[in-house]
Structures are given as structure tokens and as C-alpha cells.
Amino acid sequence: MSSLAAPFADHVAKPGRAEQQLLVEAEKARSFGKLMVASVFESVARVLPDTPVMRDQMDQWPDDMAGAGVIFRLNAGLHALARSGRDPALQRIYGAAAKGDMPAPHVIDLALRDALNHRAQDLLEWMARPTQTNEVARVAGLAGVLMELNARLALPVELLELGASAGLNLNLPHYRCHIGAARCGPDGSPVQIAPRWIGRAVPQVPFAIARSIGVDPNPLDIGNAQDCERLHAYIWPGERERSARLAAALELARRLPPRVDRGTASEWLPRQLARVQPPQTRRVVFHSMVVQYMSAQERQKVDAALCDAGQRATPDQPLVRVGLEWTADRSQVELHVTQWSGGDPEDRVVARCHPYGEWFDWVGLV
């Protein structure tokens, strides 16, 4: 589809579903303190009527826009254009905002109106591909769960990750995590994870991961510069700490490559769960901000595979599911744990947390 310049709207059109979703996401971003991102979303909502190609594509999106992360795909495409220097106006705006000098709304509007019209093809290509965040700070929640589990019964872990992206979370044993007052991982790790910790303390108990492997429909290649840039574009503009942590995690992964298979979770997971589980091993299935992108059928197949495998679990060969996901109404993110070890499964919401792992309000396995 060619990108066409559009005239300015000469009337106030009724907001479409795209503008409404942009304003919903802007409010969420503002509540998280992400003022630059909120301003971008609000600006796009204002100028979208003047960008017919982009507005039509967004309004005609076939699926749920929130569940598909459409606004975040567009945001990443805009960020990528700014980072590349191919759109000087966006580059100036994003650069100024990163320094704390937020441009005036009309300046943002002009730049975004131009980008949405003249760079529509670039942006639509970004929107055609699923989101690809690989935020390693989320593994602080997984580390907290593993420490609590080991406080009950110390067992080495076989880690299976769904929606692993580039597989950076699988390198958890090589990251230094500050879980409130508890610590895990090597002191000198280039990847330091220290979320704000609220609520119950986690016991200072070590854990070991004996095997780790993940799956993703389109795994990113840590040796491919474009794939790495894609991950950086999905970090919200101006978040230097996250960007530096991602760069460190990618560099570490080049030395210690994680294994990520290409495939769907619903086909891959039953095969992994059918493997013989060594005695005295805890099998842990982990996923973070993934379920929303699965179809209802795939979610059902994943749930069924876990329930079936859970019936075979025993106290010395337990199965655990750890999911960091939005609640059904997308009002908050929860860290949910299900355990099978013989008998009925145990379900717990162990924490409420920030979508990118900036903070955890910990309840624990009580």
C-alpha cells in the first residue's frame, strides 16, 4: 500500500475505535509515569483523522486491538523511525523528550501527522508483525517464586518458557537479581535487576536451573542487528535504564546463547511435558505477557497439556506454572502460580506487578 499525504481535517470527526484505544493506552502510560509515551498516544489520537491510510487500517483491525497490542506496535514503529534518523522531525522530538525537554503538543502533532502520512508503509509493516518485547526485569518475579519453592523443598529446575522471543529470560541464572533484601545470581553480572519490592519478603534461598529451553512463533536472532534493534524499538522512548539492561542482556546472550525453538506453544509444550522428568527435579513452565496474544484455542490446548501433565506430577517431580499476565479486564498485571505435586493443584496470585517488572507487590506462596 502506498503512503499518501492527507489534508488536515476540517471538522471534528467522531472518535473511531483506534482513537479510543489510543486514549485508553495513553491513560495507562500516564498512570505508570511514562509521560512521553502518553503524549505520543494522545497526539496520534488527535491527528489520526488527518491520516486516512493509517486510520482506516487501524479502525479495520480484525481482532481486539488491546489484546493484539496494536498501539504498541505502532509506537515501536515510530520509535524505530526516530532511532534510525530516517525521520528527522521524530528524531528531534524523541531526542528532546529523552533529555526531559518535552516538546509542545502542536510540535508533536505536526511531526506525527507527517510521519503517519509519509511513513505509513513503514509503520504498517511494523504493525503487521506481533509485538516483541523481551523485558528481562520480569524474571525477578520468577526468581522470587523459585526461592520460595526451594524454601519448601530444594529441587533443581527444568525451565520451559512460552513466548520466549530472543530467549533472554532463559539466562536468569546469569543475572544478578535483587529481590527485596534477598539476592540471587552472580555479583559481577552485567545484567542487574532490582525492582521496587513491596509486601512480604522473599527467603534468601538459592536455586539452580539444570535445563532451560523456550519456544516462540518467530524467535528473534541475537546475532541479527535488525532483530536486536526491534527489541530496542519496543522499549519506551527515554527509558535509558531498560535500554542499557537490554543491551547487556543481548551481549551476554551472544556469549551464552539460550535455546529457543520455533513453533507454537500449544504444539511444543505437550512434547516437552511428555519428556521423562528426572527424579528430584521441579519442572517449571514460565510465560510473561504472552497469553493475550494466543488464540482461545491455543490457550485451551496449553491449559489442557498442563492439566494432563499435572496429573502425573509427584512430590519429587512437581510441575509448576508461573505466569506474569494481564488480568482478564486488563486492569492490572498479576503473577500467578499453579503447582501440581500429586493431589489437587494449588493456585495462588503471588504478586501484583508492573507490566515491565519495575515493581512487585508481593504476597507470596502463603
C-alpha positions as CSV (number, residue, x, y, z in Angstrom):
1,M,0.0,0.0,0.0
2,S,1.4,3.4,-1.0
3,S,1.6,6.2,1.6
4,L,-0.3,9.3,0.6
5,A,-0.3,12.8,2.1
6,A,-3.7,13.7,3.6
7,P,-5.3,17.1,4.0
8,F,-5.8,18.4,7.5
9,A,-9.3,17.5,8.8
10,D,-11.6,20.5,8.5
11,H,-14.1,19.2,11.1
12,V,-14.1,17.2,14.3
13,A,-14.8,13.6,13.4
14,K,-16.4,11.2,15.8
15,P,-13.6,9.3,17.5
16,G,-13.2,5.8,16.0
17,R,-12.1,2.6,17.8
18,A,-8.4,3.5,17.1
19,E,-8.6,6.9,18.7
20,Q,-10.5,5.5,21.7
21,Q,-7.9,2.7,22.2
22,L,-5.1,5.3,21.9
23,L,-6.6,7.3,24.7
24,V,-7.0,4.3,26.9
25,E,-3.4,3.3,26.4
26,A,-2.3,7.0,26.9
27,E,-4.1,7.0,30.3
28,K,-2.4,3.7,31.3
29,A,1.0,5.1,30.2
30,R,0.5,8.3,32.2
31,S,-0.5,6.3,35.3
32,F,2.8,4.4,35.0
33,G,4.6,7.8,34.8
34,K,5.5,7.4,31.1
35,L,4.7,10.9,30.1
36,M,6.4,10.9,26.7
37,V,4.6,7.8,25.6
38,A,1.3,9.2,26.9
39,S,1.9,12.4,24.9
40,V,2.6,10.4,21.7
41,F,-0.5,8.3,22.1
42,E,-2.7,11.4,22.7
43,S,-1.1,13.2,19.7
44,V,-1.7,10.2,17.4
45,A,-5.4,10.2,18.6
46,R,-5.6,13.9,17.7
47,V,-4.0,13.7,14.2
48,L,-5.3,10.3,13.1
49,P,-8.4,11.8,11.3
50,D,-5.9,13.6,9.1
51,T,-4.1,10.3,8.1
52,P,-6.7,8.3,6.2
53,V,-4.5,5.4,5.3
54,M,-3.4,4.7,8.8
55,R,-6.8,5.4,10.4
56,D,-8.5,3.0,8.0
57,Q,-6.0,0.3,8.7
58,M,-6.3,0.7,12.5
59,D,-10.1,1.0,12.6
60,Q,-10.5,-2.1,10.4
61,W,-8.2,-4.2,12.5
62,P,-9.8,-7.6,12.6
63,D,-9.1,-8.6,16.2
64,D,-9.2,-7.0,19.6
65,M,-6.8,-4.0,19.4
66,A,-5.8,-4.2,23.0
67,G,-5.1,-7.9,23.1
68,A,-3.1,-7.7,19.8
69,G,-1.0,-4.8,21.1
70,V,-1.8,-2.7,18.0
71,I,-1.0,0.6,19.7
72,F,2.4,-0.7,21.0
73,R,3.3,-2.0,17.5
74,L,2.7,1.5,16.1
75,N,4.6,3.1,19.0
76,A,7.6,0.8,18.3
77,G,7.5,1.7,14.6
78,L,7.5,5.4,15.4
79,H,10.4,4.8,17.9
80,A,12.3,2.8,15.3
81,L,12.0,5.7,12.8
82,A,13.2,8.1,15.3
83,R,16.2,5.9,16.3
84,S,17.1,5.3,12.7
85,G,17.3,9.0,11.8
86,R,15.2,8.4,8.7
87,D,12.6,10.9,10.1
88,P,14.5,13.9,11.4
89,A,11.4,15.5,13.0
90,L,10.7,12.4,15.0
91,Q,14.3,12.1,15.9
92,R,14.4,15.7,17.3
93,I,11.2,15.1,19.3
94,Y,12.2,11.8,20.8
95,G,15.7,13.1,21.5
96,A,14.5,16.1,23.3
97,A,12.0,14.1,25.3
98,A,14.7,11.7,26.3
99,K,16.5,14.6,27.8
100,G,13.5,15.7,29.8
101,D,12.6,18.6,27.4
102,M,9.1,17.6,26.3
103,P,8.1,19.4,23.0
104,A,4.9,21.4,22.9
105,P,1.8,19.4,21.8
106,H,1.4,21.2,18.5
107,V,5.1,20.3,17.6
108,I,4.5,16.6,18.4
109,D,1.2,16.8,16.4
110,L,3.0,18.1,13.3
111,A,5.7,15.6,13.4
112,L,3.4,12.6,13.9
113,R,0.9,13.8,11.3
114,D,3.7,13.9,8.8
115,A,5.1,10.5,9.8
116,L,1.7,8.8,9.8
117,N,1.1,10.0,6.2
118,H,4.5,9.8,4.6
119,R,5.9,6.8,6.5
120,A,2.6,4.8,6.5
121,Q,4.1,1.9,4.7
122,D,7.0,1.6,7.2
123,L,4.6,1.8,10.1
124,L,2.1,-0.7,8.7
125,E,4.9,-3.2,8.3
126,W,5.7,-2.8,12.0
127,M,2.0,-3.3,12.8
128,A,1.7,-6.4,10.7
129,R,4.2,-8.2,13.0
130,P,3.4,-9.2,16.6
131,T,5.0,-7.3,19.5
132,Q,8.5,-8.4,20.5
133,T,9.4,-7.3,24.0
134,N,11.9,-9.4,25.9
135,E,12.0,-7.5,29.2
136,V,14.3,-9.4,31.5
137,A,13.3,-7.4,34.6
138,R,10.1,-9.6,34.7
139,V,12.2,-12.6,35.7
140,A,12.6,-11.1,39.1
141,G,9.1,-12.5,39.8
142,L,10.1,-15.9,38.6
143,A,13.3,-15.8,40.7
144,G,11.1,-14.9,43.8
145,V,8.8,-17.8,43.1
146,L,11.8,-20.2,42.7
147,M,13.3,-19.0,46.0
148,E,10.0,-19.5,47.8
149,L,9.6,-23.0,46.3
150,N,13.1,-24.0,47.3
151,A,12.4,-22.8,50.8
152,R,9.8,-25.6,51.0
153,L,11.7,-28.2,49.0
154,A,15.0,-27.6,47.3
155,L,15.0,-29.1,43.8
156,P,16.9,-28.3,40.6
157,V,14.6,-26.7,37.9
158,E,13.9,-27.6,34.4
159,L,12.6,-24.3,32.9
160,L,10.3,-24.2,29.9
161,E,9.4,-20.7,28.6
162,L,6.4,-19.9,26.3
163,G,6.7,-16.9,24.0
164,A,10.5,-16.7,24.7
165,S,11.2,-14.1,22.0
166,A,15.1,-13.9,21.9
167,G,15.3,-16.2,24.9
168,L,16.8,-13.6,27.2
169,N,14.8,-14.7,30.2
170,L,16.3,-18.2,29.9
171,N,19.6,-16.7,31.1
172,L,18.2,-16.0,34.5
173,P,21.0,-17.9,36.3
174,H,23.5,-15.4,34.8
175,Y,21.7,-12.3,36.1
176,R,22.1,-10.6,39.4
177,C,18.6,-10.1,40.9
178,H,17.8,-8.0,44.0
179,I,14.5,-9.4,45.3
180,G,13.9,-7.0,48.1
181,A,16.5,-7.9,50.7
182,A,17.2,-11.3,49.0
183,R,19.8,-11.8,46.3
184,C,20.5,-14.4,43.6
185,G,22.8,-14.7,40.7
186,P,26.5,-13.7,40.2
187,D,27.6,-10.4,41.8
188,G,29.5,-9.3,38.8
189,S,26.8,-9.9,36.2
190,P,26.5,-7.2,33.6
191,V,22.7,-7.6,33.9
192,Q,21.5,-6.2,37.2
193,I,17.7,-6.5,38.1
194,A,16.4,-4.6,41.1
195,P,12.7,-3.9,41.0
196,R,11.0,-1.9,43.8
197,W,9.8,-4.5,46.2
198,I,6.6,-4.1,48.2
199,G,4.9,-6.5,50.7
200,R,6.3,-9.8,52.0
201,A,10.0,-10.6,52.0
202,V,11.3,-13.5,49.9
203,P,13.5,-16.0,51.7
204,Q,17.2,-15.9,50.9
205,V,17.3,-19.4,49.4
206,P,19.5,-20.3,46.3
207,F,18.0,-22.2,43.3
208,A,19.6,-24.0,40.4
209,I,18.3,-24.3,36.8
210,A,19.5,-27.6,35.4
211,R,18.0,-27.2,31.9
212,S,16.2,-24.3,30.1
213,I,14.6,-24.1,26.7
214,G,11.9,-21.9,25.2
215,V,9.6,-21.6,22.2
216,D,8.3,-18.7,20.1
217,P,6.4,-18.5,16.8
218,N,9.0,-16.1,15.5
219,P,12.1,-16.2,17.7
220,L,14.5,-13.3,17.4
221,D,18.1,-13.9,16.5
222,I,20.5,-12.2,19.0
223,G,23.2,-12.3,16.2
224,N,21.0,-10.3,13.8
225,A,21.3,-6.5,14.2
226,Q,17.8,-5.9,12.9
227,D,16.3,-8.2,15.4
228,C,18.2,-6.6,18.2
229,E,17.0,-3.2,17.0
230,R,13.5,-4.4,17.0
231,L,13.8,-5.2,20.7
232,H,15.2,-1.8,21.4
233,A,12.4,-0.1,19.5
234,Y,9.9,-1.8,21.8
235,I,11.4,-0.1,24.8
236,W,9.5,3.1,25.5
237,P,11.4,6.2,24.5
238,G,13.7,7.7,27.1
239,E,14.0,4.6,29.3
240,R,17.7,4.6,29.4
241,E,18.0,2.0,32.2
242,R,15.8,-0.5,30.4
243,S,17.7,0.1,27.1
244,A,21.1,-0.4,28.8
245,R,19.9,-3.6,30.6
246,L,18.6,-4.9,27.2
247,A,22.0,-4.2,25.6
248,A,23.8,-6.0,28.4
249,A,21.4,-9.0,28.2
250,L,21.9,-9.3,24.4
251,E,25.7,-9.1,24.8
252,L,25.6,-11.8,27.5
253,A,23.4,-14.0,25.3
254,R,25.9,-13.8,22.5
255,R,28.4,-15.5,24.8
256,L,25.8,-17.8,26.4
257,P,23.2,-18.4,23.7
258,P,19.8,-19.5,25.1
259,R,17.9,-22.2,23.2
260,V,14.6,-21.1,21.6
261,D,12.7,-23.4,19.3
262,R,10.4,-22.1,16.6
263,G,6.8,-23.2,17.0
264,T,3.5,-22.6,18.7
265,A,3.2,-23.2,22.5
266,S,0.2,-25.5,22.0
267,E,2.2,-27.9,19.9
268,W,5.6,-27.6,21.6
269,L,4.6,-27.8,25.2
270,P,2.9,-31.2,25.1
271,R,6.1,-32.6,23.6
272,Q,8.3,-31.1,26.3
273,L,5.9,-32.3,29.1
274,A,6.0,-35.8,27.6
275,R,9.8,-36.0,28.1
276,V,10.9,-38.1,31.0
277,Q,11.2,-35.8,34.0
278,P,14.3,-36.7,36.1
279,P,13.6,-37.6,39.7
280,Q,14.1,-34.9,42.2
281,T,13.5,-32.2,39.6
282,R,11.0,-29.4,39.5
283,R,9.6,-28.7,36.0
284,V,8.6,-25.0,35.7
285,V,6.6,-23.5,32.7
286,F,7.0,-19.8,32.6
287,H,5.4,-17.1,30.4
288,S,5.2,-13.3,30.7
289,M,2.8,-11.1,28.8
290,V,2.2,-13.8,26.3
291,V,-1.3,-15.2,26.9
292,Q,-3.0,-12.2,25.4
293,Y,-1.5,-12.9,22.0
294,M,-2.7,-16.5,22.0
295,S,-5.9,-17.5,20.3
296,A,-8.6,-19.0,22.6
297,Q,-7.9,-22.4,21.0
298,E,-4.2,-22.2,21.8
299,R,-4.8,-21.1,25.4
300,Q,-7.1,-24.1,25.8
301,K,-4.6,-26.5,24.4
302,V,-1.8,-25.1,26.7
303,D,-4.1,-25.4,29.7
304,A,-5.1,-28.9,28.8
305,A,-1.5,-30.0,28.3
306,L,-0.5,-28.6,31.8
307,C,-3.6,-30.3,33.5
308,D,-2.8,-33.6,31.8
309,A,0.9,-33.4,32.9
310,G,-0.1,-32.2,36.3
311,Q,-1.9,-35.5,36.9
312,R,1.4,-37.3,36.6
313,A,3.2,-35.0,38.9
314,T,4.5,-36.2,42.2
315,P,6.1,-34.6,45.3
316,D,9.6,-35.3,44.0
317,Q,8.7,-34.5,40.3
318,P,6.4,-31.5,40.7
319,L,5.1,-29.3,37.9
320,V,4.7,-25.5,38.3
321,R,3.2,-22.9,36.0
322,V,4.3,-19.3,36.6
323,G,2.6,-16.6,34.5
324,L,3.0,-12.9,34.6
325,E,0.0,-11.6,32.7
326,W,-2.8,-9.0,32.5
327,T,-6.0,-9.8,34.3
328,A,-9.0,-10.6,32.1
329,D,-10.2,-7.0,32.3
330,R,-6.7,-5.6,31.7
331,S,-6.9,-3.6,34.8
332,Q,-3.7,-4.9,36.4
333,V,-0.8,-7.4,35.9
334,E,-0.6,-10.4,38.2
335,L,2.0,-13.1,38.9
336,H,0.1,-16.3,39.1
337,V,1.4,-19.7,40.2
338,T,-0.2,-23.1,39.8
339,Q,1.5,-26.2,41.4
340,W,0.9,-29.9,40.8
341,S,2.6,-32.4,43.0
342,G,0.0,-35.1,43.4
343,G,-3.5,-34.4,44.5
344,D,-5.4,-31.2,43.6
345,P,-3.5,-28.3,42.1
346,E,-2.6,-25.3,44.2
347,D,-3.4,-21.9,42.7
348,R,-2.0,-18.6,44.0
349,V,-1.7,-15.0,42.9
350,V,1.7,-14.3,44.5
351,A,2.1,-10.7,43.4
352,R,0.7,-7.8,41.5
353,C,3.3,-6.0,39.5
354,H,4.3,-3.5,36.8
355,P,4.0,-4.8,33.2
356,Y,7.7,-4.4,32.7
357,G,8.8,-5.6,36.1
358,E,9.6,-2.2,37.6
359,W,7.9,-3.1,40.9
360,F,6.3,-6.1,42.6
361,D,3.7,-6.1,45.4
362,W,4.5,-9.5,46.8
363,V,2.0,-11.7,48.7
364,G,4.0,-15.0,48.2
365,L,3.1,-18.6,48.4
366,V,1.0,-18.4,51.6
